[in-house]
Amino acid sequence: MKVEMMTTKVIDYAQQLHKEIEQTPEEFRPLLLRIVHSFREGVTVLPTAEDSFREGWKDVVQGNTHPVDGLWDGIDAQ
């Protein structure tokens, strides 16, 4: 995948990833693969902004809300 930046510089992320893989010791590559796989799964299951808004609006309509002034109640921040 190539992404063109505003400075007209083209970044080839696949090539950069390949370089990083090559620099990773062989014994750690299975872990690296698991990390990349988990990351991809995590970002592809995120709901769209539209879906998130729709779900939030449904909560508002159903009265499933809490006052903002109580947002930090019970959190011991120092």
Phi and psi restraints in degrees (range 20) as a CNS / XPLOR table:
assign (resid 1 and name C) (resid 2 and name N)
       (resid 2 and name CA) (resid 2 and name C) 1.0 -115.1 20.0 2
assign (resid 2 and name N) (resid 2 and name CA)
       (resid 2 and name C) (resid 3 and name N) 1.0 138.2 20.0 2
assign (resid 2 and name C) (resid 3 and name N)
       (resid 3 and name CA) (resid 3 and name C) 1.0 -122.8 20.0 2
assign (resid 3 and name N) (resid 3 and name CA)
       (resid 3 and name C) (resid 4 and name N) 1.0 128.4 20.0 2
assign (resid 3 and name C) (resid 4 and name N)
       (resid 4 and name CA) (resid 4 and name C) 1.0 -93.7 20.0 2
assign (resid 4 and name N) (resid 4 and name CA)
       (resid 4 and name C) (resid 5 and name N) 1.0 125.6 20.0 2
assign (resid 4 and name C) (resid 5 and name N)
       (resid 5 and name CA) (resid 5 and name C) 1.0 -90.4 20.0 2
assign (resid 5 and name N) (resid 5 and name CA)
       (resid 5 and name C) (resid 6 and name N) 1.0 168.7 20.0 2
assign (resid 5 and name C) (resid 6 and name N)
       (resid 6 and name CA) (resid 6 and name C) 1.0 -62.1 20.0 2
assign (resid 6 and name N) (resid 6 and name CA)
       (resid 6 and name C) (resid 7 and name N) 1.0 -26.4 20.0 2
assign (resid 6 and name C) (resid 7 and name N)
       (resid 7 and name CA) (resid 7 and name C) 1.0 -85.0 20.0 2
assign (resid 7 and name N) (resid 7 and name CA)
       (resid 7 and name C) (resid 8 and name N) 1.0 11.4 20.0 2
assign (resid 7 and name C) (resid 8 and name N)
       (resid 8 and name CA) (resid 8 and name C) 1.0 63.9 20.0 2
assign (resid 8 and name N) (resid 8 and name CA)
       (resid 8 and name C) (resid 9 and name N) 1.0 17.1 20.0 2
assign (resid 8 and name C) (resid 9 and name N)
       (resid 9 and name CA) (resid 9 and name C) 1.0 -83.7 20.0 2
assign (resid 9 and name N) (resid 9 and name CA)
       (resid 9 and name C) (resid 10 and name N) 1.0 131.5 20.0 2
assign (resid 9 and name C) (resid 10 and name N)
       (resid 10 and name CA) (resid 10 and name C) 1.0 -100.1 20.0 2
assign (resid 10 and name N) (resid 10 and name CA)
       (resid 10 and name C) (resid 11 and name N) 1.0 127.7 20.0 2
assign (resid 10 and name C) (resid 11 and name N)
       (resid 11 and name CA) (resid 11 and name C) 1.0 -109.1 20.0 2
assign (resid 11 and name N) (resid 11 and name CA)
       (resid 11 and name C) (resid 12 and name N) 1.0 123.9 20.0 2
assign (resid 11 and name C) (resid 12 and name N)
       (resid 12 and name CA) (resid 12 and name C) 1.0 -100.2 20.0 2
assign (resid 12 and name N) (resid 12 and name CA)
       (resid 12 and name C) (resid 13 and name N) 1.0 96.8 20.0 2
assign (resid 12 and name C) (resid 13 and name N)
       (resid 13 and name CA) (resid 13 and name C) 1.0 -66.3 20.0 2
assign (resid 13 and name N) (resid 13 and name CA)
       (resid 13 and name C) (resid 14 and name N) 1.0 -34.9 20.0 2
assign (resid 13 and name C) (resid 14 and name N)
       (resid 14 and name CA) (resid 14 and name C) 1.0 -61.5 20.0 2
assign (resid 14 and name N) (resid 14 and name CA)
       (resid 14 and name C) (resid 15 and name N) 1.0 -40.9 20.0 2
assign (resid 14 and name C) (resid 15 and name N)
       (resid 15 and name CA) (resid 15 and name C) 1.0 -66.7 20.0 2
assign (resid 15 and name N) (resid 15 and name CA)
       (resid 15 and name C) (resid 16 and name N) 1.0 -42.0 20.0 2
assign (resid 15 and name C) (resid 16 and name N)
       (resid 16 and name CA) (resid 16 and name C) 1.0 -64.6 20.0 2
assign (resid 16 and name N) (resid 16 and name CA)
       (resid 16 and name C) (resid 17 and name N) 1.0 -41.0 20.0 2
assign (resid 16 and name C) (resid 17 and name N)
       (resid 17 and name CA) (resid 17 and name C) 1.0 -62.5 20.0 2
assign (resid 17 and name N) (resid 17 and name CA)
       (resid 17 and name C) (resid 18 and name N) 1.0 -42.2 20.0 2
assign (resid 17 and name C) (resid 18 and name N)
       (resid 18 and name CA) (resid 18 and name C) 1.0 -60.0 20.0 2
assign (resid 18 and name N) (resid 18 and name CA)
       (resid 18 and name C) (resid 19 and name N) 1.0 -42.5 20.0 2
assign (resid 18 and name C) (resid 19 and name N)
       (resid 19 and name CA) (resid 19 and name C) 1.0 -61.8 20.0 2
assign (resid 19 and name N) (resid 19 and name CA)
       (resid 19 and name C) (resid 20 and name N) 1.0 -42.0 20.0 2
assign (resid 19 and name C) (resid 20 and name N)
       (resid 20 and name CA) (resid 20 and name C) 1.0 -64.0 20.0 2
assign (resid 20 and name N) (resid 20 and name CA)
       (resid 20 and name C) (resid 21 and name N) 1.0 -41.2 20.0 2
assign (resid 20 and name C) (resid 21 and name N)
       (resid 21 and name CA) (resid 21 and name C) 1.0 -61.9 20.0 2
assign (resid 21 and name N) (resid 21 and name CA)
       (resid 21 and name C) (resid 22 and name N) 1.0 -44.7 20.0 2
assign (resid 21 and name C) (resid 22 and name N)
       (resid 22 and name CA) (resid 22 and name C) 1.0 -61.1 20.0 2
assign (resid 22 and name N) (resid 22 and name CA)
       (resid 22 and name C) (resid 23 and name N) 1.0 -32.0 20.0 2
assign (resid 22 and name C) (resid 23 and name N)
       (resid 23 and name CA) (resid 23 and name C) 1.0 -84.6 20.0 2
assign (resid 23 and name N) (resid 23 and name CA)
       (resid 23 and name C) (resid 24 and name N) 1.0 -8.7 20.0 2
assign (resid 23 and name C) (resid 24 and name N)
       (resid 24 and name CA) (resid 24 and name C) 1.0 -85.0 20.0 2
assign (resid 24 and name N) (resid 24 and name CA)
       (resid 24 and name C) (resid 25 and name N) 1.0 129.4 20.0 2
assign (resid 24 and name C) (resid 25 and name N)
       (resid 25 and name CA) (resid 25 and name C) 1.0 -55.9 20.0 2
assign (resid 25 and name N) (resid 25 and name CA)
       (resid 25 and name C) (resid 26 and name N) 1.0 142.1 20.0 2
assign (resid 25 and name C) (resid 26 and name N)
       (resid 26 and name CA) (resid 26 and name C) 1.0 -50.8 20.0 2
assign (resid 26 and name N) (resid 26 and name CA)
       (resid 26 and name C) (resid 27 and name N) 1.0 -40.3 20.0 2
assign (resid 26 and name C) (resid 27 and name N)
       (resid 27 and name CA) (resid 27 and name C) 1.0 -69.5 20.0 2
assign (resid 27 and name N) (resid 27 and name CA)
       (resid 27 and name C) (resid 28 and name N) 1.0 -17.2 20.0 2
assign (resid 27 and name C) (resid 28 and name N)
       (resid 28 and name CA) (resid 28 and name C) 1.0 -98.9 20.0 2
assign (resid 28 and name N) (resid 28 and name CA)
       (resid 28 and name C) (resid 29 and name N) 1.0 -4.1 20.0 2
assign (resid 28 and name C) (resid 29 and name N)
       (resid 29 and name CA) (resid 29 and name C) 1.0 -64.9 20.0 2
assign (resid 29 and name N) (resid 29 and name CA)
       (resid 29 and name C) (resid 30 and name N) 1.0 -37.0 20.0 2
assign (resid 29 and name C) (resid 30 and name N)
       (resid 30 and name CA) (resid 30 and name C) 1.0 -60.3 20.0 2
assign (resid 30 and name N) (resid 30 and name CA)
       (resid 30 and name C) (resid 31 and name N) 1.0 -38.9 20.0 2
assign (resid 30 and name C) (resid 31 and name N)
       (resid 31 and name CA) (resid 31 and name C) 1.0 -66.2 20.0 2
assign (resid 31 and name N) (resid 31 and name CA)
       (resid 31 and name C) (resid 32 and name N) 1.0 -42.1 20.0 2
assign (resid 31 and name C) (resid 32 and name N)
       (resid 32 and name CA) (resid 32 and name C) 1.0 -59.8 20.0 2
assign (resid 32 and name N) (resid 32 and name CA)
       (resid 32 and name C) (resid 33 and name N) 1.0 -41.9 20.0 2
assign (resid 32 and name C) (resid 33 and name N)
       (resid 33 and name CA) (resid 33 and name C) 1.0 -61.8 20.0 2
assign (resid 33 and name N) (resid 33 and name CA)
       (resid 33 and name C) (resid 34 and name N) 1.0 -42.0 20.0 2
assign (resid 33 and name C) (resid 34 and name N)
       (resid 34 and name CA) (resid 34 and name C) 1.0 -64.1 20.0 2
assign (resid 34 and name N) (resid 34 and name CA)
       (resid 34 and name C) (resid 35 and name N) 1.0 -38.8 20.0 2
assign (resid 34 and name C) (resid 35 and name N)
       (resid 35 and name CA) (resid 35 and name C) 1.0 -63.6 20.0 2
assign (resid 35 and name N) (resid 35 and name CA)
       (resid 35 and name C) (resid 36 and name N) 1.0 -47.7 20.0 2
assign (resid 35 and name C) (resid 36 and name N)
       (resid 36 and name CA) (resid 36 and name C) 1.0 -63.6 20.0 2
assign (resid 36 and name N) (resid 36 and name CA)
       (resid 36 and name C) (resid 37 and name N) 1.0 -42.6 20.0 2
assign (resid 36 and name C) (resid 37 and name N)
       (resid 37 and name CA) (resid 37 and name C) 1.0 -62.6 20.0 2
assign (resid 37 and name N) (resid 37 and name CA)
       (resid 37 and name C) (resid 38 and name N) 1.0 -46.6 20.0 2
assign (resid 37 and name C) (resid 38 and name N)
       (resid 38 and name CA) (resid 38 and name C) 1.0 -62.4 20.0 2
assign (resid 38 and name N) (resid 38 and name CA)
       (resid 38 and name C) (resid 39 and name N) 1.0 -40.4 20.0 2
assign (resid 38 and name C) (resid 39 and name N)
       (resid 39 and name CA) (resid 39 and name C) 1.0 -60.9 20.0 2
assign (resid 39 and name N) (resid 39 and name CA)
       (resid 39 and name C) (resid 40 and name N) 1.0 -47.9 20.0 2
assign (resid 39 and name C) (resid 40 and name N)
       (resid 40 and name CA) (resid 40 and name C) 1.0 -60.7 20.0 2
assign (resid 40 and name N) (resid 40 and name CA)
       (resid 40 and name C) (resid 41 and name N) 1.0 -43.7 20.0 2
assign (resid 40 and name C) (resid 41 and name N)
       (resid 41 and name CA) (resid 41 and name C) 1.0 -62.9 20.0 2
assign (resid 41 and name N) (resid 41 and name CA)
       (resid 41 and name C) (resid 42 and name N) 1.0 -38.6 20.0 2
assign (resid 41 and name C) (resid 42 and name N)
       (resid 42 and name CA) (resid 42 and name C) 1.0 -66.4 20.0 2
assign (resid 42 and name N) (resid 42 and name CA)
       (resid 42 and name C) (resid 43 and name N) 1.0 -37.9 20.0 2
assign (resid 42 and name C) (resid 43 and name N)
       (resid 43 and name CA) (resid 43 and name C) 1.0 -85.1 20.0 2
assign (resid 43 and name N) (resid 43 and name CA)
       (resid 43 and name C) (resid 44 and name N) 1.0 -20.7 20.0 2
assign (resid 43 and name C) (resid 44 and name N)
       (resid 44 and name CA) (resid 44 and name C) 1.0 -86.1 20.0 2
assign (resid 44 and name N) (resid 44 and name CA)
       (resid 44 and name C) (resid 45 and name N) 1.0 -14.2 20.0 2
assign (resid 44 and name C) (resid 45 and name N)
       (resid 45 and name CA) (resid 45 and name C) 1.0 -98.6 20.0 2
assign (resid 45 and name N) (resid 45 and name CA)
       (resid 45 and name C) (resid 46 and name N) 1.0 1.5 20.0 2
assign (resid 45 and name C) (resid 46 and name N)
       (resid 46 and name CA) (resid 46 and name C) 1.0 -67.1 20.0 2
assign (resid 46 and name N) (resid 46 and name CA)
       (resid 46 and name C) (resid 47 and name N) 1.0 137.7 20.0 2
assign (resid 46 and name C) (resid 47 and name N)
       (resid 47 and name CA) (resid 47 and name C) 1.0 -69.2 20.0 2
assign (resid 47 and name N) (resid 47 and name CA)
       (resid 47 and name C) (resid 48 and name N) 1.0 155.6 20.0 2
assign (resid 47 and name C) (resid 48 and name N)
       (resid 48 and name CA) (resid 48 and name C) 1.0 -70.2 20.0 2
assign (resid 48 and name N) (resid 48 and name CA)
       (resid 48 and name C) (resid 49 and name N) 1.0 163.4 20.0 2
assign (resid 48 and name C) (resid 49 and name N)
       (resid 49 and name CA) (resid 49 and name C) 1.0 -60.5 20.0 2
assign (resid 49 and name N) (resid 49 and name CA)
       (resid 49 and name C) (resid 50 and name N) 1.0 -38.6 20.0 2
assign (resid 49 and name C) (resid 50 and name N)
       (resid 50 and name CA) (resid 50 and name C) 1.0 -62.9 20.0 2
assign (resid 50 and name N) (resid 50 and name CA)
       (resid 50 and name C) (resid 51 and name N) 1.0 -44.2 20.0 2
assign (resid 50 and name C) (resid 51 and name N)
       (resid 51 and name CA) (resid 51 and name C) 1.0 -64.1 20.0 2
assign (resid 51 and name N) (resid 51 and name CA)
       (resid 51 and name C) (resid 52 and name N) 1.0 -41.4 20.0 2
assign (resid 51 and name C) (resid 52 and name N)
       (resid 52 and name CA) (resid 52 and name C) 1.0 -62.7 20.0 2
assign (resid 52 and name N) (resid 52 and name CA)
       (resid 52 and name C) (resid 53 and name N) 1.0 -44.0 20.0 2
assign (resid 52 and name C) (resid 53 and name N)
       (resid 53 and name CA) (resid 53 and name C) 1.0 -63.6 20.0 2
assign (resid 53 and name N) (resid 53 and name CA)
       (resid 53 and name C) (resid 54 and name N) 1.0 -44.6 20.0 2
assign (resid 53 and name C) (resid 54 and name N)
       (resid 54 and name CA) (resid 54 and name C) 1.0 -60.1 20.0 2
assign (resid 54 and name N) (resid 54 and name CA)
       (resid 54 and name C) (resid 55 and name N) 1.0 -43.7 20.0 2
assign (resid 54 and name C) (resid 55 and name N)
       (resid 55 and name CA) (resid 55 and name C) 1.0 -65.2 20.0 2
assign (resid 55 and name N) (resid 55 and name CA)
       (resid 55 and name C) (resid 56 and name N) 1.0 -42.3 20.0 2
assign (resid 55 and name C) (resid 56 and name N)
       (resid 56 and name CA) (resid 56 and name C) 1.0 -63.8 20.0 2
assign (resid 56 and name N) (resid 56 and name CA)
       (resid 56 and name C) (resid 57 and name N) 1.0 -41.2 20.0 2
assign (resid 56 and name C) (resid 57 and name N)
       (resid 57 and name CA) (resid 57 and name C) 1.0 -66.0 20.0 2
assign (resid 57 and name N) (resid 57 and name CA)
       (resid 57 and name C) (resid 58 and name N) 1.0 -37.0 20.0 2
assign (resid 57 and name C) (resid 58 and name N)
       (resid 58 and name CA) (resid 58 and name C) 1.0 -62.1 20.0 2
assign (resid 58 and name N) (resid 58 and name CA)
       (resid 58 and name C) (resid 59 and name N) 1.0 -40.3 20.0 2
assign (resid 58 and name C) (resid 59 and name N)
       (resid 59 and name CA) (resid 59 and name C) 1.0 -61.7 20.0 2
assign (resid 59 and name N) (resid 59 and name CA)
       (resid 59 and name C) (resid 60 and name N) 1.0 -42.8 20.0 2
assign (resid 59 and name C) (resid 60 and name N)
       (resid 60 and name CA) (resid 60 and name C) 1.0 -61.9 20.0 2
assign (resid 60 and name N) (resid 60 and name CA)
       (resid 60 and name C) (resid 61 and name N) 1.0 -47.7 20.0 2
assign (resid 60 and name C) (resid 61 and name N)
       (resid 61 and name CA) (resid 61 and name C) 1.0 -61.6 20.0 2
assign (resid 61 and name N) (resid 61 and name CA)
       (resid 61 and name C) (resid 62 and name N) 1.0 -36.6 20.0 2
assign (resid 61 and name C) (resid 62 and name N)
       (resid 62 and name CA) (resid 62 and name C) 1.0 -83.0 20.0 2
assign (resid 62 and name N) (resid 62 and name CA)
       (resid 62 and name C) (resid 63 and name N) 1.0 -3.1 20.0 2
assign (resid 62 and name C) (resid 63 and name N)
       (resid 63 and name CA) (resid 63 and name C) 1.0 81.8 20.0 2
assign (resid 63 and name N) (resid 63 and name CA)
       (resid 63 and name C) (resid 64 and name N) 1.0 14.8 20.0 2
assign (resid 63 and name C) (resid 64 and name N)
       (resid 64 and name CA) (resid 64 and name C) 1.0 -85.1 20.0 2
assign (resid 64 and name N) (resid 64 and name CA)
       (resid 64 and name C) (resid 65 and name N) 1.0 67.0 20.0 2
assign (resid 64 and name C) (resid 65 and name N)
       (resid 65 and name CA) (resid 65 and name C) 1.0 -132.2 20.0 2
assign (resid 65 and name N) (resid 65 and name CA)
       (resid 65 and name C) (resid 66 and name N) 1.0 163.9 20.0 2
assign (resid 65 and name C) (resid 66 and name N)
       (resid 66 and name CA) (resid 66 and name C) 1.0 -132.7 20.0 2
assign (resid 66 and name N) (resid 66 and name CA)
       (resid 66 and name C) (resid 67 and name N) 1.0 147.2 20.0 2
assign (resid 66 and name C) (resid 67 and name N)
       (resid 67 and name CA) (resid 67 and name C) 1.0 -64.6 20.0 2
assign (resid 67 and name N) (resid 67 and name CA)
       (resid 67 and name C) (resid 68 and name N) 1.0 142.1 20.0 2
assign (resid 67 and name C) (resid 68 and name N)
       (resid 68 and name CA) (resid 68 and name C) 1.0 -62.5 20.0 2
assign (resid 68 and name N) (resid 68 and name CA)
       (resid 68 and name C) (resid 69 and name N) 1.0 -35.9 20.0 2
assign (resid 68 and name C) (resid 69 and name N)
       (resid 69 and name CA) (resid 69 and name C) 1.0 -65.7 20.0 2
assign (resid 69 and name N) (resid 69 and name CA)
       (resid 69 and name C) (resid 70 and name N) 1.0 -13.7 20.0 2
assign (resid 69 and name C) (resid 70 and name N)
       (resid 70 and name CA) (resid 70 and name C) 1.0 -103.1 20.0 2
assign (resid 70 and name N) (resid 70 and name CA)
       (resid 70 and name C) (resid 71 and name N) 1.0 9.8 20.0 2
assign (resid 70 and name C) (resid 71 and name N)
       (resid 71 and name CA) (resid 71 and name C) 1.0 -58.1 20.0 2
assign (resid 71 and name N) (resid 71 and name CA)
       (resid 71 and name C) (resid 72 and name N) 1.0 -38.9 20.0 2
assign (resid 71 and name C) (resid 72 and name N)
       (resid 72 and name CA) (resid 72 and name C) 1.0 -99.5 20.0 2
assign (resid 72 and name N) (resid 72 and name CA)
       (resid 72 and name C) (resid 73 and name N) 1.0 6.5 20.0 2
assign (resid 72 and name C) (resid 73 and name N)
       (resid 73 and name CA) (resid 73 and name C) 1.0 -59.1 20.0 2
assign (resid 73 and name N) (resid 73 and name CA)
       (resid 73 and name C) (resid 74 and name N) 1.0 133.9 20.0 2
assign (resid 73 and name C) (resid 74 and name N)
       (resid 74 and name CA) (resid 74 and name C) 1.0 86.5 20.0 2
assign (resid 74 and name N) (resid 74 and name CA)
       (resid 74 and name C) (resid 75 and name N) 1.0 -3.3 20.0 2
assign (resid 74 and name C) (resid 75 and name N)
       (resid 75 and name CA) (resid 75 and name C) 1.0 -99.7 20.0 2
assign (resid 75 and name N) (resid 75 and name CA)
       (resid 75 and name C) (resid 76 and name N) 1.0 123.1 20.0 2
assign (resid 75 and name C) (resid 76 and name N)
       (resid 76 and name CA) (resid 76 and name C) 1.0 -91.2 20.0 2
assign (resid 76 and name N) (resid 76 and name CA)
       (resid 76 and name C) (resid 77 and name N) 1.0 82.3 20.0 2
assign (resid 76 and name C) (resid 77 and name N)
       (resid 77 and name CA) (resid 77 and name C) 1.0 -95.8 20.0 2
assign (resid 77 and name N) (resid 77 and name CA)
       (resid 77 and name C) (resid 78 and name N) 1.0 131.6 20.0 2
